[in-house]
Structure formats: C-alpha cells, structure tokens
Amino acid sequence: MSYLLHIDSSSLDEASVSRQVAQSFREVWQGEVVHRDLAAVPVPHLSAAGITARVTDRALHTPEQASAAALQDELIEEFLGAGAYLFTVPMYNLTMPSVFKAWLDQIIVFDRTVNRDGPSPAAGRPAVLISPRGGAYGPGAPREGLDYVVPPLETVLGRDELLGLDVTTVIPELTAAPHTPALASLLPKHEASMANAHDQARRLATAIGTPLAA
C-alpha cells in the first residue's frame, strides 16, 4: 500500500477546523501517512530560477536553478509516490492560503505531473479536499458565487488535462458562528455542518483506504 500524502495549509494549530476534520479522517485511515505542514514549513513561491530550470539542461543550471530544481524534484517525487491525497485548505479572504498555491505551482510541471497528450501519472488516484469557511457560499446563500477555493481547486486537482485526481470535497460551513454574535442564530446549522464533515471524513477514509490496503 502506498502512502497517504496529507498537505496542510491552515495557519492555525488545534483551533483549525480543517485540521480537526482532517484528524477524523486520519484516525480511521489505516496505513502510512506523509504529512507536509505548509504553515510550519512553507515552500517558496515559484521563482524565475524555478521556471527556467524546467526548460534548461541540468548540466547548465546556475546554482539558483539547481537549488530550485532540487526542491521541485523533492515535492514532485513525494506527490507521485502517494496512492491517495488529503488536502486541508481553508478559505482565507475568499480564496486559498498562499502557501497552498505556492505548493501547487511547484508541483505542476508539464511532462512530469501533467502530460500534454494523455492522462497525468496520478490520474484517477483518490483525493479528499477539506475546505472550511466562516460563512456559507453554496446555492441560495447570500455569498453564492464568491467561493474561489473549491471551484479552482476541483479544476486544478481534478481535471483530466491537469492533475486528474478523483476529488471529493468536504465543506464545513459557518465556522464563524461560535465566535460572531451576529451569526448566533446560525449556530445549529454550523454544528450540523461540522458533524456531517467529521462523519464524511471518516467514511471517506474507510472507502479510500480499504481498496488501497487490499
């Protein structure tokens, strides 16, 4: 059984809802986990050296290109070595944390993780995306259409011409309700959303982990 790659991007520790729901997943998961905490150890944003290193003969790399290429090699090998993925990506200011975008930019490389004329090497592998948010952004909500986390990530992670993963999304909503008096009336909806998210995470860990362990 290959490992579960867990990429964390929440800036919070135990107070993080994304980390709490991810913990429910990992308590059920049976198998090895490789955990990369981007808040604790962020990867650098993609640099000019990192971009040009991809199209330059390695024998001609400058020291800066060699260093950037070594980091990309490490992250890409870690990504491709996994059999399943757990991404914890909260909503910050309507979009994903910049540390997660930096990680994506480092690992998305044509002819390595993305193929121009066929499926990617990781195509079809299961992935769980946990994305909490302080409010609600689904159909009928006042902020419907303002979610710039889940739609872009489901595209980048899941589309066949990109990473091609089999993505299931878990969305704990209204996480600001316990801390915001104006949202107090929505607390029951938040609690129900949290309970559903934890339950969904556990069920997904069993559903994904059992075939991989076979």
LUMNU-944117 format. One record per atom (N, C-alpha, C, O): x, y, z; residue in one letter. Coordinates in steps of 0.2 Angstrom, whole numbers, padded with zeros to 4 digits, always signed. Example, Ala and Ser with C-alpha at 12.3 -4.5 7.8 and 13.67 -1.06 7.14 Angstrom:
// LUMNU-944117
+0066-0028+0039a
+0062-0022+0039a
+0066-0016+0039a
+0071-0017+0042a
+0064-0011+0035s
+0068-0005+0036s
+0064+0000+0039s
+0067+0006+0040s
//
This chain:
// LUMNU-944117
+0004-0006+0000m
+0000+0000+0000m
+0004+0006+0000m
+0009+0007+0004m
+0004+0011-0005s
+0007+0017-0005s
+0004+0022+0000s
-0001+0020+0003s
+0008+0027+0002y
+0006+0031+0007y
+0000+0036+0005y
-0001+0038-0001y
-0003+0039+0011l
-0007+0045+0010l
-0003+0051+0011l
+0001+0052+0016l
-0003+0056+0006l
+0000+0062+0006l
-0005+0067+0009l
-0010+0069+0006l
-0003+0070+0015h
-0008+0075+0018h
-0004+0082+0018h
+0001+0083+0021h
-0007+0086+0014i
-0005+0093+0013i
-0009+0098+0017i
-0015+0099+0016i
-0006+0101+0023d
-0010+0105+0027d
-0008+0112+0025d
-0002+0114+0024d
-0013+0117+0025s
-0011+0124+0024s
-0014+0129+0029s
-0014+0135+0028s
-0017+0126+0034s
-0020+0131+0039s
-0015+0134+0043s
-0010+0131+0045s
-0016+0141+0044s
-0011+0145+0049s
-0012+0143+0056s
-0008+0145+0060s
-0018+0140+0058l
-0020+0139+0065l
-0017+0132+0067l
-0016+0128+0062l
-0017+0131+0073d
-0015+0124+0075d
-0021+0120+0077d
-0025+0119+0073d
-0022+0119+0084e
-0028+0115+0086e
-0034+0118+0085e
-0040+0115+0085e
-0034+0125+0085a
-0040+0128+0083a
-0043+0128+0076a
-0048+0130+0075a
-0039+0125+0072s
-0041+0125+0065s
-0046+0120+0063s
-0045+0114+0065s
-0051+0122+0060v
-0057+0117+0059v
-0054+0112+0053v
-0056+0106+0054v
-0050+0114+0049s
-0048+0110+0043s
-0044+0104+0046s
-0044+0099+0044s
-0040+0106+0051r
-0035+0101+0055r
-0040+0096+0059r
-0038+0090+0059r
-0045+0099+0062q
-0049+0095+0066q
-0053+0089+0062q
-0053+0084+0064q
-0055+0092+0056v
-0059+0087+0052v
-0054+0082+0049v
-0055+0076+0048v
-0048+0084+0047a
-0043+0080+0044a
-0041+0075+0049a
-0039+0069+0048a
-0041+0077+0056q
-0039+0072+0061q
-0044+0066+0061q
-0042+0060+0062q
-0051+0068+0060s
-0056+0062+0060s
-0054+0058+0054s
-0055+0052+0055s
-0052+0060+0048f
-0050+0056+0043f
-0044+0052+0045f
-0044+0046+0044f
-0039+0055+0048r
-0033+0051+0049r
-0034+0046+0055r
-0030+0041+0055r
-0038+0047+0059e
-0040+0042+0065e
-0042+0036+0062e
-0041+0030+0065e
-0046+0036+0056v
-0049+0030+0053v
-0044+0027+0048v
-0044+0021+0047v
-0040+0031+0045w
-0035+0029+0040w
-0030+0023+0042w
-0027+0024+0048w
-0030+0018+0039q
-0025+0013+0040q
-0020+0012+0035q
-0021+0010+0030q
-0014+0015+0037g
-0008+0015+0033g
-0004+0021+0034g
-0005+0025+0038g
+0002+0021+0030e
+0007+0026+0031e
+0004+0033+0029e
+0000+0033+0024e
+0006+0038+0032v
+0004+0045+0031v
+0011+0049+0030v
+0015+0049+0035v
+0012+0053+0025v
+0017+0058+0024v
+0013+0064+0025v
+0009+0066+0021v
+0015+0068+0030h
+0012+0074+0032h
+0016+0080+0030h
+0022+0081+0033h
+0014+0085+0026r
+0018+0091+0025r
+0014+0097+0027r
+0008+0098+0024r
+0016+0100+0032d
+0013+0106+0035d
+0016+0112+0032d
+0021+0114+0034d
+0012+0115+0027l
+0015+0121+0024l
+0015+0127+0028l
+0018+0132+0027l
+0011+0127+0034a
+0011+0133+0038a
+0017+0133+0042a
+0020+0138+0044a
+0019+0127+0045a
+0025+0126+0049a
+0031+0127+0045a
+0036+0130+0047a
+0031+0124+0039v
+0037+0124+0034v
+0035+0126+0027v
+0034+0121+0023v
+0034+0132+0026p
+0031+0134+0019p
+0036+0133+0014p
+0042+0133+0015p
+0034+0131+0008v
+0038+0130+0002v
+0038+0137-0001v
+0033+0141-0001v
+0044+0139-0005p
+0044+0146-0008p
+0040+0146-0014p
+0038+0141-0017p
+0038+0152-0015h
+0034+0154-0021h
+0039+0152-0027h
+0045+0153-0027h
+0035+0151-0033l
+0039+0149-0039l
+0043+0155-0041l
+0040+0161-0042l
+0049+0154-0042s
+0054+0160-0044s
+0056+0159-0051s
+0054+0154-0055s
+0059+0164-0054a
+0062+0164-0061a
+0067+0158-0061a
+0067+0155-0067a
+0071+0157-0056a
+0075+0151-0057a
+0072+0145-0057a
+0074+0140-0061a
+0066+0144-0053g
+0062+0138-0054g
+0059+0137-0060g
+0058+0131-0063g
+0057+0142-0063i
+0053+0142-0070i
+0058+0140-0075i
+0057+0135-0079i
+0064+0144-0076t
+0069+0142-0081t
+0072+0136-0080t
+0075+0133-0085t
+0073+0133-0074a
+0076+0127-0073a
+0073+0121-0076a
+0076+0116-0078a
+0066+0122-0077r
+0062+0117-0080r
+0064+0116-0088r
+0063+0111-0091r
+0066+0121-0091v
+0067+0121-0098v
+0075+0122-0100v
+0077+0123-0106v
+0079+0121-0095t
+0086+0122-0096t
+0090+0115-0094t
+0088+0112-0089t
+0094+0113-0098d
+0098+0107-0097d
+0101+0107-0090d
+0104+0112-0088d
+0100+0102-0086r
+0103+0102-0079r
+0110+0103-0079r
+0113+0106-0074r
+0114+0101-0084a
+0121+0102-0084a
+0123+0110-0084a
+0128+0112-0083a
+0118+0114-0087l
+0119+0121-0087l
+0116+0125-0082l
+0116+0131-0082l
+0113+0122-0077h
+0110+0125-0072h
+0114+0130-0068h
+0120+0128-0066h
+0112+0136-0066t
+0115+0140-0062t
+0114+0137-0055t
+0110+0133-0054t
+0118+0140-0050p
+0117+0137-0043p
+0110+0139-0041p
+0107+0134-0037p
+0107+0144-0043e
+0100+0146-0041e
+0095+0141-0044e
+0090+0139-0041e
+0096+0139-0050q
+0092+0135-0054q
+0093+0128-0051q
+0088+0124-0050q
+0099+0126-0049a
+0100+0119-0046a
+0096+0118-0040a
+0093+0113-0038a
+0096+0124-0036s
+0093+0123-0029s
+0085+0123-0030s
+0082+0119-0027s
+0083+0127-0035a
+0075+0127-0036a
+0073+0120-0039a
+0068+0118-0037a
+0077+0117-0044a
+0075+0111-0047a
+0075+0105-0041a
+0071+0101-0042a
+0080+0106-0037a
+0080+0101-0031a
+0074+0101-0027a
+0072+0096-0025a
+0072+0107-0026l
+0066+0107-0022l
+0060+0104-0026l
+0056+0101-0023l
+0059+0106-0032q
+0054+0104-0036q
+0054+0096-0037q
+0049+0093-0036q
+0060+0093-0037d
+0061+0086-0038d
+0058+0083-0031d
+0055+0078-0032d
+0060+0086-0026e
+0058+0083-0019e
+0050+0083-0019e
+0047+0078-0017e
+0047+0088-0020l
+0040+0089-0020l
+0036+0085-0025l
+0031+0082-0023l
+0039+0084-0031i
+0036+0080-0036i
+0036+0073-0034i
+0031+0069-0035i
+0042+0071-0032e
+0043+0064-0030e
+0038+0062-0025e
+0035+0056-0025e
+0038+0066-0020e
+0033+0065-0014e
+0026+0065-0017e
+0022+0060-0014e
+0024+0069-0021f
+0017+0069-0024f
+0016+0063-0028f
+0011+0059-0027f
+0020+0061-0032l
+0019+0055-0037l
+0020+0048-0033l
+0017+0043-0035l
+0023+0048-0027g
+0024+0042-0023g
+0018+0040-0019g
+0017+0035-0017g
+0013+0045-0019a
+0007+0044-0015a
+0002+0040-0019a
+0001+0040-0025a
-0002+0036-0015g
-0008+0032-0018g
-0014+0036-0017g
-0019+0034-0020g
-0014+0041-0012a
-0021+0045-0010a
-0018+0051-0007a
-0013+0052-0005a
-0023+0056-0007y
-0021+0063-0005y
-0026+0066+0000y
-0032+0064-0001y
-0024+0069+0004l
-0029+0073+0009l
-0026+0080+0009l
-0020+0082+0011l
-0030+0085+0007f
-0028+0092+0006f
-0033+0096+0011f
-0039+0096+0010f
-0030+0099+0016t
-0034+0104+0020t
-0032+0111+0019t
-0027+0113+0020t
-0037+0114+0016v
-0037+0121+0013v
-0042+0125+0015v
-0048+0125+0011v
-0042+0129+0020p
-0047+0133+0022p
-0048+0139+0018p
-0043+0141+0014p
-0053+0143+0018m
-0054+0149+0014m
-0052+0155+0018m
-0054+0156+0024m
-0047+0158+0015y
-0044+0165+0018y
-0046+0170+0013y
-0043+0170+0007y
-0050+0175+0015n
-0052+0181+0010n
-0054+0178+0003n
-0052+0181-0002n
-0059+0173+0004l
-0062+0171-0002l
-0058+0166-0006l
-0061+0163-0011l
-0052+0165-0005t
-0048+0160-0009t
-0043+0156-0004t
-0044+0156+0002t
-0039+0152-0007m
-0035+0148-0004m
-0029+0151+0000m
-0027+0156-0003m
-0026+0148+0005p
-0020+0151+0008p
-0014+0151+0003p
-0013+0147-0001p
-0010+0156+0003s
-0005+0157-0002s
+0000+0152-0002s
+0003+0150-0007s
+0001+0149+0004v
+0006+0143+0005v
+0004+0137+0001v
+0008+0133-0002v
-0003+0136+0000f
-0005+0130-0004f
-0004+0132-0011f
-0002+0127-0015f
-0006+0138-0014k
-0005+0140-0021k
+0003+0139-0022k
+0004+0137-0028k
+0007+0141-0018a
+0014+0140-0019a
+0016+0133-0020a
+0020+0131-0024a
+0013+0128-0016w
+0015+0121-0017w
+0012+0119-0023w
+0016+0115-0027w
+0006+0121-0025l
+0004+0119-0032l
+0008+0121-0038l
+0010+0117-0042l
+0010+0127-0037d
+0015+0130-0043d
+0021+0126-0043d
+0024+0126-0049d
+0024+0123-0037q
+0030+0120-0038q
+0029+0113-0041q
+0034+0110-0044q
+0023+0110-0040i
+0022+0103-0042i
+0019+0102-0048i
+0019+0096-0051i
+0016+0107-0051i
+0013+0106-0058i
+0018+0108-0063i
+0019+0114-0064i
+0020+0103-0066v
+0026+0103-0071v
+0024+0099-0077v
+0023+0093-0076v
+0023+0102-0083f
+0022+0098-0089f
+0027+0092-0090f
+0033+0093-0089f
+0025+0087-0092d
+0029+0081-0094d
+0031+0077-0087d
+0036+0073-0088d
+0029+0080-0082r
+0031+0076-0075r
+0025+0075-0071r
+0023+0069-0070r
+0021+0080-0069t
+0015+0078-0066t
+0009+0079-0070t
+0003+0077-0069t
+0010+0083-0076v
+0004+0084-0081v
+0007+0083-0088v
+0012+0085-0090v
+0003+0078-0091n
+0005+0076-0098n
+0001+0080-0103n
-0005+0082-0102n
+0004+0082-0108r
+0001+0086-0114r
-0004+0082-0118r
-0008+0085-0120r
-0002+0076-0119d
-0006+0072-0123d
-0009+0066-0120d
-0010+0061-0124d
-0011+0066-0114g
-0013+0060-0111g
-0015+0061-0103g
-0013+0067-0101g
-0017+0056-0100p
-0018+0057-0093p
-0012+0058-0089p
-0006+0056-0091p
-0012+0062-0083s
-0006+0063-0079s
-0004+0056-0075s
-0008+0052-0075s
+0002+0056-0073p
+0004+0050-0069p
+0000+0048-0063p
-0001+0042-0061p
-0004+0053-0060a
-0008+0052-0054a
-0015+0052-0056a
-0019+0052-0051a
-0017+0052-0062a
-0024+0052-0064a
-0028+0046-0061a
-0026+0040-0061a
-0034+0048-0058g
-0038+0043-0055g
-0037+0042-0048g
-0041+0038-0045g
-0031+0044-0045r
-0030+0042-0038r
-0035+0046-0034r
-0036+0052-0035r
-0037+0044-0028p
-0042+0047-0024p
-0039+0053-0020p
-0033+0052-0018p
-0043+0058-0019a
-0041+0064-0016a
-0047+0067-0012a
-0052+0067-0014a
-0045+0069-0006v
-0051+0072-0002v
-0048+0079+0000v
-0043+0080+0002v
-0053+0084-0002l
-0051+0091-0001l
-0056+0093+0005l
-0062+0093+0004l
-0053+0096+0010i
-0057+0098+0016i
-0056+0106+0016i
-0050+0109+0017i
-0061+0110+0015s
-0061+0117+0015s
-0066+0120+0019s
-0072+0122+0016s
-0065+0122+0025p
-0069+0126+0029p
-0070+0133+0027p
-0065+0136+0024p
-0075+0136+0029r
-0076+0143+0028r
-0081+0146+0034r
-0085+0143+0036r
-0079+0153+0035g
-0083+0156+0041g
-0090+0157+0039g
-0094+0157+0044g
-0092+0158+0033g
-0099+0159+0031g
-0102+0153+0027g
-0099+0147+0027g
-0106+0154+0022a
-0109+0149+0018a
-0109+0152+0011a
-0111+0158+0010a
-0107+0148+0006y
-0106+0150-0001y
-0110+0146-0006y
-0109+0146-0012y
-0114+0141-0004g
-0117+0137-0008g
-0123+0140-0011g
-0125+0145-0010g
-0127+0136-0015p
-0133+0138-0019p
-0138+0141-0014p
-0140+0138-0009p
-0140+0147-0016g
-0145+0151-0012g
-0142+0155-0006g
-0146+0159-0003g
-0136+0154-0004a
-0133+0158+0001a
-0132+0165-0001a
-0131+0166-0007a
-0132+0170+0003p
-0130+0177+0001p
-0124+0178-0003p
-0123+0182-0007p
-0119+0173-0001r
-0112+0174-0004r
-0111+0169-0010r
-0105+0167-0011r
-0117+0166-0012e
-0116+0161-0018e
-0112+0164-0023e
-0113+0170-0025e
-0107+0160-0026g
-0103+0163-0031g
-0096+0166-0029g
-0092+0168-0034g
-0095+0167-0023l
-0089+0170-0021l
-0084+0165-0018l
-0079+0167-0014l
-0085+0159-0019d
-0080+0154-0017d
-0075+0153-0022d
-0076+0150-0027d
-0069+0156-0020y
-0063+0155-0025y
-0058+0150-0022y
-0052+0151-0024y
-0061+0145-0018v
-0056+0140-0016v
-0058+0133-0019v
-0054+0130-0023v
-0064+0131-0018v
-0066+0124-0020v
-0067+0124-0028v
-0064+0119-0031v
-0070+0128-0032p
-0070+0128-0039p
-0064+0128-0042p
-0062+0123-0047p
-0059+0132-0041p
-0052+0132-0044p
-0049+0126-0042p
-0045+0123-0046p
-0049+0124-0036l
-0045+0118-0034l
-0048+0111-0037l
-0044+0107-0039l
-0055+0111-0037e
-0058+0105-0040e
-0056+0105-0048e
-0055+0099-0051e
-0055+0110-0051t
-0052+0111-0058t
-0045+0109-0058t
-0043+0104-0062t
-0041+0112-0054v
-0033+0110-0055v
-0032+0103-0053v
-0028+0100-0056v
-0035+0101-0047l
-0033+0094-0045l
-0037+0089-0049l
-0034+0083-0049l
-0043+0090-0051g
-0047+0085-0054g
-0048+0085-0061g
-0049+0079-0064g
-0046+0090-0065r
-0047+0090-0072r
-0042+0085-0076r
-0037+0085-0074r
-0045+0081-0081d
-0041+0076-0084d
-0034+0079-0087d
-0029+0076-0087d
-0035+0085-0090e
-0029+0088-0093e
-0024+0092-0088e
-0019+0094-0090e
-0026+0091-0082l
-0021+0094-0076l
-0019+0088-0072l
-0017+0083-0075l
-0020+0088-0065l
-0018+0083-0061l
-0022+0076-0062l
-0020+0071-0061l
-0029+0077-0063g
-0033+0072-0065g
-0035+0067-0059g
-0037+0061-0060g
-0034+0070-0053l
-0036+0066-0047l
-0044+0065-0046l
-0048+0069-0049l
-0046+0060-0043d
-0053+0059-0041d
-0055+0062-0035d
-0054+0059-0029d
-0057+0069-0035v
-0058+0073-0029v
-0065+0073-0026v
-0070+0073-0030v
-0065+0072-0020t
-0071+0073-0016t
-0070+0078-0011t
-0065+0079-0007t
-0075+0083-0010t
-0074+0089-0006t
-0078+0089+0000t
-0084+0087-0001t
-0075+0090+0005v
-0079+0091+0012v
-0079+0098+0014v
-0073+0101+0015v
-0085+0101+0015i
-0085+0108+0017i
-0089+0110+0023i
-0095+0110+0023i
-0085+0111+0029p
-0088+0113+0035p
-0089+0121+0034p
-0085+0125+0033p
-0096+0122+0035e
-0098+0129+0034e
-0099+0133+0041e
-0100+0130+0046e
-0100+0140+0040l
-0102+0144+0046l
-0097+0143+0052l
-0100+0143+0058l
-0091+0142+0051t
-0086+0141+0056t
-0085+0148+0061t
-0083+0147+0066t
-0088+0153+0058a
-0088+0160+0062a
-0093+0160+0067a
-0093+0164+0071a
-0098+0156+0066a
-0104+0157+0070a
-0103+0156+0078a
-0106+0160+0082a
-0099+0152+0080p
-0097+0151+0088p
-0094+0158+0090p
-0094+0159+0096p
-0091+0162+0086h
-0087+0167+0088h
-0090+0174+0086h
-0087+0179+0088h
-0095+0174+0083t
-0098+0180+0080t
-0105+0181+0082t
-0110+0177+0080t
-0107+0186+0087p
-0114+0187+0089p
-0119+0188+0084p
-0124+0185+0084p
-0117+0191+0078a
-0122+0192+0073a
-0124+0186+0070a
-0129+0185+0066a
-0120+0180+0070l
-0121+0174+0067l
-0124+0169+0072l
-0124+0163+0070l
-0126+0171+0078a
-0128+0166+0083a
-0134+0162+0081a
-0134+0156+0083a
-0138+0165+0077s
-0144+0161+0075s
-0142+0155+0070s
-0146+0151+0069s
-0136+0156+0067l
-0134+0150+0063l
-0130+0145+0066l
-0128+0140+0063l
-0129+0145+0073l
-0125+0140+0076l
-0128+0133+0075l
-0124+0129+0074l
-0134+0132+0075p
-0136+0125+0074p
-0134+0122+0067p
-0133+0117+0066p
-0135+0127+0062k
-0133+0125+0056k
-0125+0123+0055k
-0123+0119+0052k
-0121+0127+0059h
-0114+0126+0059h
-0113+0119+0062h
-0109+0116+0060h
-0116+0118+0068e
-0115+0112+0072e
-0117+0106+0067e
-0113+0101+0067e
-0122+0106+0064a
-0124+0101+0059a
-0119+0100+0054a
-0117+0094+0052a
-0117+0106+0051s
-0112+0105+0046s
-0105+0102+0048s
-0102+0098+0045s
-0103+0104+0054m
-0097+0101+0057m
-0098+0093+0058m
-0094+0089+0057m
-0104+0091+0061a
-0105+0084+0062a
-0105+0080+0056a
-0102+0075+0055a
-0108+0083+0051n
-0108+0080+0044n
-0101+0079+0041n
-0099+0074+0038n
-0097+0085+0042a
-0090+0085+0039a
-0086+0079+0043a
-0082+0076+0039a
-0086+0079+0049h
-0082+0074+0053h
-0084+0067+0050h
-0080+0062+0049h
-0091+0066+0050d
-0094+0059+0048d
-0091+0058+0041d
-0089+0052+0039d
-0092+0063+0036q
-0090+0061+0029q
-0082+0060+0029q
-0080+0055+0025q
-0078+0063+0033a
-0071+0062+0033a
-0070+0055+0035a
-0065+0051+0032a
-0073+0052+0040r
-0072+0046+0042r
-0074+0041+0037r
-0070+0036+0036r
-0080+0042+0034r
-0082+0037+0029r
-0077+0037+0023r
-0076+0032+0020r
-0075+0043+0021l
-0070+0043+0015l
-0064+0039+0017l
-0061+0036+0012l
-0061+0040+0023a
-0055+0037+0025a
-0056+0029+0024a
-0051+0026+0022a
-0062+0027+0026t
-0063+0019+0026t
-0064+0017+0018t
-0061+0012+0016t
-0068+0021+0014a
-0069+0020+0007a
-0063+0020+0003a
-0062+0016-0001a
-0058+0025+0005i
-0052+0025+0001i
-0047+0020+0003i
-0043+0017-0001i
-0046+0020+0009g
-0041+0016+0012g
-0042+0008+0011g
-0037+0005+0010g
-0048+0006+0011t
-0049-0001+0011t
-0046-0004+0004t
-0043-0009+0004t
-0048-0001-0002p
-0045-0004-0008p
-0038-0003-0008p
-0035-0008-0011p
-0035+0002-0006l
-0028+0003-0006l
-0024-0002-0002l
-0019-0004-0004l
-0027-0004+0003a
-0024-0009+0008a
-0025-0016+0005a
-0021-0021+0007a
-0029-0017+0000a
-0030-0024-0002a
-0024-0027-0006a
-0025-0032-0009a
//
